[in-house]
Amino acid sequence: NIAIVTLCNPKGFNLVAGQTFFKELYEIQEIMEEDKSIRACVINADGDHFTAGVDLNMLKQADSQWIMDRLVWLQRLYSRWQEYPFPVVAAIQGICYGSGVELILGCDFRIAAENARFSIPEVRFGLSPDMGGTAKLTHLVGIGQAKRMILGCDEINAAEALRIGLVEIVAKPEELNDTAMKYAKKMAGMPPAALRFAKKGINVANESSVAVSLLYEEAQSTFCCG
């Protein structure tokens, strides 16, 4: 009852390469939404690196009209992990750049191998993050660290990512996937309704007032205690 989504083009650094990548990701998400047996999900990658980010050749076609026609749909792909009633764990090794960072920001928590390296270098290419980078990274690590990574294009290692709160756990490279599966199995064994409401409650608290969060707690507790 654990879904495993694997980036599987290691020779190409698992690049986010155009419409094929996003189409396949959408199809996977549709399958996961229909499969009510899933209790947890792990997103990982083959090879030495998680992903080097977007294929820069893709940017050749990305004029303003292309963005207007597609970006909202693309943003939802990376945000959709939060809509599932089960936790989504990212397991990251080696390079995780640009769009890869935005992908893991949409997950519930992140486990990094000791050799992981993170960077959001879009500004260097005349762009600003547009798949949730500015919104989600700021929520996760705070405004100062978000500006450091996005404006300064700083690359940080796993230890630094743990220190600022970009990842929650650091593991030895050879233990990365086992550690991710351990947490996925642990959570998959929890009562699913409680897990669902707790995940949504944390998301509500992150984006709303205390009063709204307490009201949500009242509603979900009424259900759970029933």
Disulfide bonds with the S-S distance in Angstrom:
none
